[in-house]
């Protein structure tokens, strides 16, 4: 549904419901703003990936396929 169509549907509602929807939308926007400020405090992607899968120690670039094969070999001895 487009924004214009949604806006027209909301305008058909009683004024009290329109105000409730507006307040809820503002609440969601403010929550998003607060959470986006915390992004700078989060760990880098590489730190997160390394903590989940173990550190990749290689002097040469590896593809995701190579990394997966290495992990499977470590896990299953393939």
Backbone atoms as SQL, in Angstrom:
CREATE TABLE atoms (id INTEGER PRIMARY KEY, chain TEXT, resi INTEGER, resn TEXT, atom TEXT, x REAL, y REAL, z REAL);
INSERT INTO atoms VALUES
  (1, 'A', 1, 'UNK', 'N', 0.849, -1.169, 0.000),
  (2, 'A', 1, 'UNK', 'CA', 0.000, 0.000, 0.000),
  (3, 'A', 1, 'UNK', 'C', 0.901, 1.241, 0.000),
  (4, 'A', 2, 'UNK', 'N', 0.594, 2.197, -0.839),
  (5, 'A', 2, 'UNK', 'CA', 1.392, 3.410, -0.901),
  (6, 'A', 2, 'UNK', 'C', 1.100, 4.293, 0.311),
  (7, 'A', 3, 'UNK', 'N', 2.008, 5.213, 0.549),
  (8, 'A', 3, 'UNK', 'CA', 1.829, 6.124, 1.680),
  (9, 'A', 3, 'UNK', 'C', 0.574, 6.969, 1.501),
  (10, 'A', 4, 'UNK', 'N', 0.319, 7.446, 0.272),
  (11, 'A', 4, 'UNK', 'CA', -0.865, 8.268, 0.013),
  (12, 'A', 4, 'UNK', 'C', -2.152, 7.504, 0.295),
  (13, 'A', 5, 'UNK', 'N', -2.206, 6.255, -0.125),
  (14, 'A', 5, 'UNK', 'CA', -3.398, 5.437, 0.122),
  (15, 'A', 5, 'UNK', 'C', -3.578, 5.205, 1.625),
  (16, 'A', 6, 'UNK', 'N', -2.482, 4.952, 2.315),
  (17, 'A', 6, 'UNK', 'CA', -2.540, 4.747, 3.762),
  (18, 'A', 6, 'UNK', 'C', -3.016, 6.013, 4.461),
  (19, 'A', 7, 'UNK', 'N', -2.503, 7.151, 4.025),
  (20, 'A', 7, 'UNK', 'CA', -2.897, 8.419, 4.622),
  (21, 'A', 7, 'UNK', 'C', -4.401, 8.673, 4.433),
  (22, 'A', 8, 'UNK', 'N', -4.912, 8.366, 3.266),
  (23, 'A', 8, 'UNK', 'CA', -6.351, 8.545, 3.006),
  (24, 'A', 8, 'UNK', 'C', -7.189, 7.644, 3.905),
  (25, 'A', 9, 'UNK', 'N', -6.715, 6.407, 4.099),
  (26, 'A', 9, 'UNK', 'CA', -7.442, 5.475, 4.973),
  (27, 'A', 9, 'UNK', 'C', -7.448, 5.978, 6.410),
  (28, 'A', 10, 'UNK', 'N', -6.309, 6.497, 6.869),
  (29, 'A', 10, 'UNK', 'CA', -6.218, 7.007, 8.240),
  (30, 'A', 10, 'UNK', 'C', -7.128, 8.215, 8.411),
  (31, 'A', 11, 'UNK', 'N', -7.219, 9.067, 7.394),
  (32, 'A', 11, 'UNK', 'CA', -8.060, 10.266, 7.484),
  (33, 'A', 11, 'UNK', 'C', -9.544, 9.922, 7.594),
  (34, 'A', 12, 'UNK', 'N', -9.926, 8.741, 7.191),
  (35, 'A', 12, 'UNK', 'CA', -11.327, 8.302, 7.299),
  (36, 'A', 12, 'UNK', 'C', -11.688, 7.880, 8.727),
  (37, 'A', 13, 'UNK', 'N', -10.681, 7.638, 9.535),
  (38, 'A', 13, 'UNK', 'CA', -10.907, 7.191, 10.908),
  (39, 'A', 13, 'UNK', 'C', -11.327, 8.365, 11.787),
  (40, 'A', 14, 'UNK', 'N', -11.947, 8.068, 12.938),
  (41, 'A', 14, 'UNK', 'CA', -12.270, 9.135, 13.896),
  (42, 'A', 14, 'UNK', 'C', -10.996, 9.854, 14.349),
  (43, 'A', 15, 'UNK', 'N', -11.122, 11.113, 14.704),
  (44, 'A', 15, 'UNK', 'CA', -9.976, 11.952, 15.065),
  (45, 'A', 15, 'UNK', 'C', -9.149, 11.347, 16.203),
  (46, 'A', 16, 'UNK', 'N', -9.813, 10.756, 17.173),
  (47, 'A', 16, 'UNK', 'CA', -9.086, 10.162, 18.303),
  (48, 'A', 16, 'UNK', 'C', -8.164, 9.034, 17.830),
  (49, 'A', 17, 'UNK', 'N', -8.655, 8.195, 16.936),
  (50, 'A', 17, 'UNK', 'CA', -7.815, 7.115, 16.402),
  (51, 'A', 17, 'UNK', 'C', -6.669, 7.680, 15.564),
  (52, 'A', 18, 'UNK', 'N', -6.943, 8.732, 14.811),
  (53, 'A', 18, 'UNK', 'CA', -5.879, 9.364, 14.030),
  (54, 'A', 18, 'UNK', 'C', -4.763, 9.860, 14.953),
  (55, 'A', 19, 'UNK', 'N', -5.145, 10.479, 16.063),
  (56, 'A', 19, 'UNK', 'CA', -4.150, 10.975, 17.021),
  (57, 'A', 19, 'UNK', 'C', -3.359, 9.823, 17.642),
  (58, 'A', 20, 'UNK', 'N', -4.054, 8.715, 17.945),
  (59, 'A', 20, 'UNK', 'CA', -3.368, 7.551, 18.504),
  (60, 'A', 20, 'UNK', 'C', -2.350, 6.990, 17.513),
  (61, 'A', 21, 'UNK', 'N', -2.717, 6.928, 16.260),
  (62, 'A', 21, 'UNK', 'CA', -1.804, 6.428, 15.229),
  (63, 'A', 21, 'UNK', 'C', -0.597, 7.345, 15.102),
  (64, 'A', 22, 'UNK', 'N', -0.845, 8.655, 15.134),
  (65, 'A', 22, 'UNK', 'CA', 0.256, 9.622, 15.035),
  (66, 'A', 22, 'UNK', 'C', 1.205, 9.482, 16.225),
  (67, 'A', 23, 'UNK', 'N', 0.652, 9.351, 17.423),
  (68, 'A', 23, 'UNK', 'CA', 1.487, 9.199, 18.618),
  (69, 'A', 23, 'UNK', 'C', 2.308, 7.916, 18.550),
  (70, 'A', 24, 'UNK', 'N', 1.693, 6.838, 18.066),
  (71, 'A', 24, 'UNK', 'CA', 2.417, 5.574, 17.939),
  (72, 'A', 24, 'UNK', 'C', 3.538, 5.698, 16.912),
  (73, 'A', 25, 'UNK', 'N', 3.262, 6.357, 15.791),
  (74, 'A', 25, 'UNK', 'CA', 4.287, 6.548, 14.761),
  (75, 'A', 25, 'UNK', 'C', 5.457, 7.356, 15.313),
  (76, 'A', 26, 'UNK', 'N', 5.166, 8.400, 16.070),
  (77, 'A', 26, 'UNK', 'CA', 6.237, 9.201, 16.681),
  (78, 'A', 26, 'UNK', 'C', 7.044, 8.376, 17.681),
  (79, 'A', 27, 'UNK', 'N', 6.359, 7.536, 18.437),
  (80, 'A', 27, 'UNK', 'CA', 7.037, 6.662, 19.393),
  (81, 'A', 27, 'UNK', 'C', 8.021, 5.733, 18.664),
  (82, 'A', 28, 'UNK', 'N', 7.562, 5.125, 17.561),
  (83, 'A', 28, 'UNK', 'CA', 8.410, 4.212, 16.795),
  (84, 'A', 28, 'UNK', 'C', 9.619, 4.959, 16.223),
  (85, 'A', 29, 'UNK', 'N', 9.391, 6.149, 15.701),
  (86, 'A', 29, 'UNK', 'CA', 10.489, 6.954, 15.142),
  (87, 'A', 29, 'UNK', 'C', 11.506, 7.290, 16.219),
  (88, 'A', 30, 'UNK', 'N', 11.037, 7.696, 17.392),
  (89, 'A', 30, 'UNK', 'CA', 11.953, 8.030, 18.487),
  (90, 'A', 30, 'UNK', 'C', 12.732, 6.815, 18.968),
  (91, 'A', 31, 'UNK', 'N', 12.083, 5.657, 19.024),
  (92, 'A', 31, 'UNK', 'CA', 12.778, 4.430, 19.420),
  (93, 'A', 31, 'UNK', 'C', 13.877, 4.107, 18.410),
  (94, 'A', 32, 'UNK', 'N', 13.582, 4.278, 17.125),
  (95, 'A', 32, 'UNK', 'CA', 14.573, 4.024, 16.089),
  (96, 'A', 32, 'UNK', 'C', 15.755, 4.977, 16.235),
  (97, 'A', 33, 'UNK', 'N', 15.480, 6.253, 16.487),
  (98, 'A', 33, 'UNK', 'CA', 16.558, 7.230, 16.658),
  (99, 'A', 33, 'UNK', 'C', 17.445, 6.861, 17.838),
  (100, 'A', 34, 'UNK', 'N', 16.836, 6.452, 18.943),
  (101, 'A', 34, 'UNK', 'CA', 17.608, 6.064, 20.128),
  (102, 'A', 34, 'UNK', 'C', 18.468, 4.846, 19.840),
  (103, 'A', 35, 'UNK', 'N', 17.916, 3.864, 19.151),
  (104, 'A', 35, 'UNK', 'CA', 18.673, 2.643, 18.877),
  (105, 'A', 35, 'UNK', 'C', 19.785, 2.904, 17.866),
  (106, 'A', 36, 'UNK', 'N', 19.578, 3.829, 16.926),
  (107, 'A', 36, 'UNK', 'CA', 20.622, 4.097, 15.936),
  (108, 'A', 36, 'UNK', 'C', 21.796, 4.833, 16.557),
  (109, 'A', 37, 'UNK', 'N', 21.568, 5.548, 17.654),
  (110, 'A', 37, 'UNK', 'CA', 22.680, 6.209, 18.358),
  (111, 'A', 37, 'UNK', 'C', 23.595, 5.190, 19.021),
  (112, 'A', 38, 'UNK', 'N', 23.042, 4.048, 19.380),
  (113, 'A', 38, 'UNK', 'CA', 23.821, 3.010, 20.042),
  (114, 'A', 38, 'UNK', 'C', 24.676, 2.212, 19.066),
  (115, 'A', 39, 'UNK', 'N', 24.436, 2.362, 17.774),
  (116, 'A', 39, 'UNK', 'CA', 25.159, 1.584, 16.772),
  (117, 'A', 39, 'UNK', 'C', 26.658, 1.821, 16.880),
  (118, 'A', 40, 'UNK', 'N', 27.062, 3.052, 17.152),
  (119, 'A', 40, 'UNK', 'CA', 28.486, 3.375, 17.255),
  (120, 'A', 40, 'UNK', 'C', 29.152, 2.608, 18.395),
  (121, 'A', 41, 'UNK', 'N', 28.385, 2.234, 19.397),
  (122, 'A', 41, 'UNK', 'CA', 28.933, 1.522, 20.547),
  (123, 'A', 41, 'UNK', 'C', 29.037, 0.022, 20.306),
  (124, 'A', 42, 'UNK', 'N', 28.458, -0.456, 19.209),
  (125, 'A', 42, 'UNK', 'CA', 28.459, -1.886, 18.935),
  (126, 'A', 42, 'UNK', 'C', 29.800, -2.318, 18.357),
  (127, 'A', 43, 'UNK', 'N', 30.092, -3.609, 18.482),
  (128, 'A', 43, 'UNK', 'CA', 31.333, -4.154, 17.954),
  (129, 'A', 43, 'UNK', 'C', 31.310, -4.166, 16.433),
  (130, 'A', 44, 'UNK', 'N', 32.493, -4.231, 15.854),
  (131, 'A', 44, 'UNK', 'CA', 32.573, -4.284, 14.398),
  (132, 'A', 44, 'UNK', 'C', 32.074, -5.636, 13.899),
  (133, 'A', 45, 'UNK', 'N', 31.723, -5.677, 12.641),
  (134, 'A', 45, 'UNK', 'CA', 31.209, -6.907, 12.034),
  (135, 'A', 45, 'UNK', 'C', 32.246, -8.019, 12.128),
  (136, 'A', 46, 'UNK', 'N', 33.513, -7.698, 11.864),
  (137, 'A', 46, 'UNK', 'CA', 34.547, -8.738, 11.907),
  (138, 'A', 46, 'UNK', 'C', 34.674, -9.340, 13.301),
  (139, 'A', 47, 'UNK', 'N', 34.538, -8.512, 14.339),
  (140, 'A', 47, 'UNK', 'CA', 34.600, -9.043, 15.701),
  (141, 'A', 47, 'UNK', 'C', 33.437, -9.984, 15.978),
  (142, 'A', 48, 'UNK', 'N', 32.261, -9.611, 15.520),
  (143, 'A', 48, 'UNK', 'CA', 31.081, -10.447, 15.727),
  (144, 'A', 48, 'UNK', 'C', 31.231, -11.770, 14.991),
  (145, 'A', 49, 'UNK', 'N', 31.643, -11.713, 13.719),
  (146, 'A', 49, 'UNK', 'CA', 31.810, -12.930, 12.931),
  (147, 'A', 49, 'UNK', 'C', 32.867, -13.823, 13.555),
  (148, 'A', 50, 'UNK', 'N', 33.990, -13.260, 13.964),
  (149, 'A', 50, 'UNK', 'CA', 35.041, -14.062, 14.579),
  (150, 'A', 50, 'UNK', 'C', 34.584, -14.704, 15.882),
  (151, 'A', 51, 'UNK', 'N', 33.755, -13.990, 16.643),
  (152, 'A', 51, 'UNK', 'CA', 33.287, -14.571, 17.893),
  (153, 'A', 51, 'UNK', 'C', 32.307, -15.709, 17.638),
  (154, 'A', 52, 'UNK', 'N', 31.607, -15.671, 16.519),
  (155, 'A', 52, 'UNK', 'CA', 30.646, -16.729, 16.205),
  (156, 'A', 52, 'UNK', 'C', 31.299, -17.946, 15.568),
  (157, 'A', 53, 'UNK', 'N', 32.289, -17.723, 14.717),
  (158, 'A', 53, 'UNK', 'CA', 32.835, -18.828, 13.943),
  (159, 'A', 53, 'UNK', 'C', 34.290, -19.137, 14.238),
  (160, 'A', 54, 'UNK', 'N', 34.932, -18.368, 15.067),
  (161, 'A', 54, 'UNK', 'CA', 36.347, -18.564, 15.326),
  (162, 'A', 54, 'UNK', 'C', 37.160, -17.648, 14.428),
  (163, 'A', 55, 'UNK', 'N', 38.327, -17.296, 14.862),
  (164, 'A', 55, 'UNK', 'CA', 39.159, -16.360, 14.101),
  (165, 'A', 55, 'UNK', 'C', 39.701, -17.023, 12.857),
  (166, 'A', 56, 'UNK', 'N', 39.650, -16.294, 11.758),
  (167, 'A', 56, 'UNK', 'CA', 40.177, -16.774, 10.482),
  (168, 'A', 56, 'UNK', 'C', 41.629, -16.312, 10.399),
  (169, 'A', 57, 'UNK', 'N', 42.536, -17.249, 10.479),
  (170, 'A', 57, 'UNK', 'CA', 43.950, -16.885, 10.432),
  (171, 'A', 57, 'UNK', 'C', 44.524, -17.332, 9.097),
  (172, 'A', 58, 'UNK', 'N', 44.673, -16.378, 8.204),
  (173, 'A', 58, 'UNK', 'CA', 45.213, -16.672, 6.890),
  (174, 'A', 58, 'UNK', 'C', 45.904, -15.425, 6.371),
  (175, 'A', 59, 'UNK', 'N', 47.040, -15.620, 5.726),
  (176, 'A', 59, 'UNK', 'CA', 47.760, -14.483, 5.178),
  (177, 'A', 59, 'UNK', 'C', 47.235, -14.088, 3.809),
  (178, 'A', 60, 'UNK', 'N', 46.514, -14.998, 3.152),
  (179, 'A', 60, 'UNK', 'CA', 45.959, -14.703, 1.839),
  (180, 'A', 60, 'UNK', 'C', 44.437, -14.602, 1.918),
  (181, 'A', 61, 'UNK', 'N', 43.830, -13.855, 0.970),
  (182, 'A', 61, 'UNK', 'CA', 42.361, -13.718, 0.991),
  (183, 'A', 61, 'UNK', 'C', 41.669, -15.060, 0.788),
  (184, 'A', 62, 'UNK', 'N', 40.571, -15.248, 1.516),
  (185, 'A', 62, 'UNK', 'CA', 39.782, -16.473, 1.410),
  (186, 'A', 62, 'UNK', 'C', 38.365, -16.121, 0.991),
  (187, 'A', 63, 'UNK', 'N', 37.766, -17.009, 0.211),
  (188, 'A', 63, 'UNK', 'CA', 36.359, -16.820, -0.148),
  (189, 'A', 63, 'UNK', 'C', 35.498, -17.448, 0.937),
  (190, 'A', 64, 'UNK', 'N', 34.223, -17.100, 0.935),
  (191, 'A', 64, 'UNK', 'CA', 33.283, -17.702, 1.885),
  (192, 'A', 64, 'UNK', 'C', 33.253, -19.215, 1.704),
  (193, 'A', 65, 'UNK', 'N', 33.344, -19.661, 0.455),
  (194, 'A', 65, 'UNK', 'CA', 33.344, -21.095, 0.165),
  (195, 'A', 65, 'UNK', 'C', 34.553, -21.770, 0.809),
  (196, 'A', 66, 'UNK', 'N', 35.727, -21.141, 0.711),
  (197, 'A', 66, 'UNK', 'CA', 36.940, -21.690, 1.331),
  (198, 'A', 66, 'UNK', 'C', 36.801, -21.762, 2.849),
  (199, 'A', 67, 'UNK', 'N', 36.270, -20.703, 3.420),
  (200, 'A', 67, 'UNK', 'CA', 36.099, -20.660, 4.879),
  (201, 'A', 67, 'UNK', 'C', 35.125, -21.745, 5.323),
  (202, 'A', 68, 'UNK', 'N', 34.031, -21.903, 4.588),
  (203, 'A', 68, 'UNK', 'CA', 33.038, -22.928, 4.925),
  (204, 'A', 68, 'UNK', 'C', 33.656, -24.319, 4.841),
  (205, 'A', 69, 'UNK', 'N', 34.420, -24.573, 3.772),
  (206, 'A', 69, 'UNK', 'CA', 35.075, -25.879, 3.614),
  (207, 'A', 69, 'UNK', 'C', 36.043, -26.141, 4.767),
  (208, 'A', 70, 'UNK', 'N', 36.778, -25.100, 5.166),
  (209, 'A', 70, 'UNK', 'CA', 37.713, -25.245, 6.288),
  (210, 'A', 70, 'UNK', 'C', 36.977, -25.570, 7.584),
  (211, 'A', 71, 'UNK', 'N', 35.863, -24.878, 7.825),
  (212, 'A', 71, 'UNK', 'CA', 35.079, -25.118, 9.041),
  (213, 'A', 71, 'UNK', 'C', 34.468, -26.509, 9.053),
  (214, 'A', 72, 'UNK', 'N', 33.972, -26.949, 7.887),
  (215, 'A', 72, 'UNK', 'CA', 33.412, -28.297, 7.814),
  (216, 'A', 72, 'UNK', 'C', 34.491, -29.345, 8.057),
  (217, 'A', 73, 'UNK', 'N', 35.675, -29.102, 7.511),
  (218, 'A', 73, 'UNK', 'CA', 36.781, -30.036, 7.717),
  (219, 'A', 73, 'UNK', 'C', 37.154, -30.105, 9.193),
  (220, 'A', 74, 'UNK', 'N', 37.178, -28.937, 9.859),
  (221, 'A', 74, 'UNK', 'CA', 37.483, -28.911, 11.295),
  (222, 'A', 74, 'UNK', 'C', 36.414, -29.647, 12.097),
  (223, 'A', 75, 'UNK', 'N', 35.164, -29.450, 11.701),
  (224, 'A', 75, 'UNK', 'CA', 34.053, -30.022, 12.468),
  (225, 'A', 75, 'UNK', 'C', 33.876, -31.521, 12.218),
  (226, 'A', 76, 'UNK', 'N', 33.964, -31.931, 10.940),
  (227, 'A', 76, 'UNK', 'CA', 33.651, -33.314, 10.583),
  (228, 'A', 76, 'UNK', 'C', 34.866, -34.116, 10.112),
  (229, 'A', 77, 'UNK', 'N', 36.027, -33.497, 10.026),
  (230, 'A', 77, 'UNK', 'CA', 37.210, -34.192, 9.576),
  (231, 'A', 77, 'UNK', 'C', 37.156, -34.575, 8.115),
  (232, 'A', 78, 'UNK', 'N', 36.495, -33.739, 7.321),
  (233, 'A', 78, 'UNK', 'CA', 36.366, -34.036, 5.877),
  (234, 'A', 78, 'UNK', 'C', 37.622, -33.630, 5.151);
